[in-house]
Amino acid sequence: MTNLNKFVAGTELEKATLEEVILKAAATGNKPVFNNAAQHFNHSFFWESMAPNAGGKAPAGSAIAAKIDADFGSFDKFREEFKTAAATHFGSGWAWLVLDADNKLKVVGTHDADTPVAHGLKPILTIDVWEHAYYLDYQNRRPDFVDAFLDKLANWEFAEANLTKAAKL
């Protein structure tokens, strides 16, 4: 964040929201600002995407559970798609549950500092699949990390809040 603050000091972006900085930097090709802003956003979003004693299936009766069932067919199909996207992602990056412009949930992957925000998608939940996120506990077993995230850490309350804020329900 220190570098990002230095990059935007004295510019029109100094008072902008993080999402506005990401969009402007993406549109103008300002890689140093984009990379710093997007990585800050992505990592902050990842930390919020986890909670202690969380994970498992999205809570029955919740809007996020209903939307997952409607858009993926079932929670199990969502889980399979999310796990595949995260476990098979080549190199550094992210797997995301996002809401698209058609108000549909989908799973996407981004590389390095890229973020769904830059593509008009609304992030709902994410997992960091850079090795720094899991290597100490899981070494080269990324699928085990993804299972642990989904089974014990996925913060469905955070996802529900993001869905409510983003969706035209």
N, C-alpha and C positions, 0 to 999 in steps of 0.2 A: 504494500500500500504506500510505502514511503516513496518508491520510484514513481508510482502513478501520480501521487500528489505533486511531485516535482515536475512531471511532464505537463500537468494541466494548470499549474500555477500561472496566474496572469492571463489565462485564456478564457474563451467563452465556456469551456467545459468545467471550469473551477467550481461552479455552483450547480452543475448538472447532477442528476441522479446517476448511479452506477450504470443502470440500463441505458440511459441517454448517452453516456460516454461510450459504451460498447457500440451502440448503433451508429453514432457519429464517426467513431474511429473505424468501424467496418466500412462505412460508406466512403470514407476518404482514403482508405488504405493506410492509415497511420498505425503500423504494426506495433511499435513500442507501447503506445497507449492502449491499443486493443489487447495485446497479450497481457499486460499488467491488469487491466480492468476485468477482462474475461476470466483470467485465472483467479482473481480475488472473488469474483461472483461465483464461479464454479466451485471453488473450495468452500466458501461460506455456505453455499446451497447444499453441498455434500454433508457438511457437519450437521446442518439442520435436518437433513434427510434421515438421520439416525437418532435413535433414542434408546435409553436403557430399557430392558424388559419389553421391547417392542417386537416388530416383525410378525411373521405368520400371515395368515390371510387377512385382507382388509376387513375391518369389523362389519359384520352382518348388519344390514339396515342403514349403513352409512352411504352418503352420496358417492364416495370414491369407489366403494364396492359395487354399487349399482352401475356406475359408469364403466368400470372395468368389465363387468359382465356384459353390458350392452355393446361395448366397442370391441372386445376381444372374444366374446362368447362364453368365457368363464375365467375365473381367477387362475386356474391351472394353465390355461392357454396364454394368459398374460405372463405368468411366471416363466413358462417355457421360452417365450419370445424374449423376455427381459434377460433371462439367464444366458440364452444363446448370444444375444447382442453383447453382453458384458464379458462372457467367458471366451468368446472367439474374436473379440476386438484385437486387431493387430496393432501392436505398439502402445503408445501412451494415449490416454483419452478417457472417455466417459460413456456410460450407457444412461439414457434418459427415458423417463416416462414424461411425455409432453402432450399438450393440447394443441391441435393444429387449427388453422383458420376455419375449417369446417366444423369446429367444436367436437372433434373426435380425438380420443386418446390414441397415441401410438408410441412405439418404442423407436428411438433413434440413437445412433452413436455419433460422437464428435471426437476429433483428434486434437491432441495437444491443447491449446488454449481456446479452440473453437467452442462456441456455446449456442444453444438453441435460440437465445435471445437475438442473436445476430441474423437469424433466419425467419423471424416473425413467429416463432413457436413459443408457447408458454410452458416453462418448466414446471413439473409437478413433483418429481422425485428423481434423484440421481445416485449413481454409484461411481466412484473414482476407480478406474482400472489401471492407473499408473502403478508401477511396482511399489512406489513409496507408500501406497495405501495399504498394502497387504503383505509385503515380502517378509517382514520379520516374523510374522505369525504363520504365514502360509507358503513361503518360498515360491516355488513355481506352480502351486496348486490354486490358480485363480478361480476355477470352478468351486472349490471349497469355500473360498472367501465370498463368492457370490451367494452360495447357499447360506452361509452364516449371516450375511447382510439381510437376505430375504426372510430367513427363519427367526432371527433374533434382534435385528436392528432397524428394519424399515419403519420409518416414523409415519404411520398412516394418518395421524392427526395433522402433521405438517402437510402431507399430500392433500388431505381433505381441505385444509385452509387454502392451499394454492389452487385447487380445483374450483372452490367456491369463488375465489377472487377472479379467476381467469375465465370461467365458463359463463355461458349465457344459459343458465339452467332454467 
